[in-house]
Amino acid sequence: MNALRILGIDTSGTVAAAALYDSDTDLLLGQQLVYTKRTHSQVILPLVQRILEDTGLTLSDVDRMAAAAGPGSYTGLRIGIAAVKAMSFALKIPCCGISTLEALAWQAHLAGEDTVCAVMKARKGLVYAGMYHFSGESCQILMQDQLLPEQALLTQLQELDGAVTLTGDGGAAFLEEHSQLEALLAPAMVRLQNGCGLCRAALHHEGISPEQLEAEYLQLVKAEKDRLDKMM
């Protein structure tokens, strides 16, 4: 595997995050994140600029861009993906779209967890979830990312052998709601998007052209829902 400097941008939730990772030295060179109610378009590029200034690097030192591709906020995802597309196109370097849930799972794995279920809030009674098992640098998908009822996720978790750790912005609420579930909760510092897991996941994905990068919402966007409602 070639050495890469990967710049990851995550604007999928209430945290705007950016991170710069060097696979040659296995070092997280810089990381910036902020839990904010401001529009991510106002904060994400200044976070990237701060990382570059602090590390003494420029965008030309980056080998690959990575964006959280979803699930998550429709507007937030579009902001991060547009930024990554623009920079990748200008720099003539590949990019990749990483599942927000996979990135969250990698963060929990980097904190020492092996079997991880990433859970994000969705509509009432529903969650976004994906389940992963890690062995060293190998990541096995136990359950594909999907939008599903909480009860269905509970059933799948109860059928697992061994311990499982929940992460993501829906993890704590899910455990509180289903106290009968024998599961752990990822540490608070890795439970929300921070960019680090995104970069590590990107190391295991092939780069694509910026034209190929698209969001993966896992459900219809609001305009499509409204159109279907009018047709019924």
Buried (B, 14 or more C-beta within 10 A) or exposed (E): EEEBBBBBBBBBBBBBBBBBBBBEEEEBBBBBBBEEEEEBBEBBBEBBEEBBEEBEBEBEBBBBBBBBBBBBBBEBBBBBBBBBBEBBBEBEBBBBBBBBBBBBBBBBBBBEBBBBBBBBBBEEEBBBBBBBBBEEEEBEEBBEBBBBEBEEBBEBBEEBEEEBBBBBBBBBBBBEEBEEBEBBBBBEEBBBBBBBBBBBBBBBBEBBEBEEBEBBBBBEEEEEEEEEEEEE
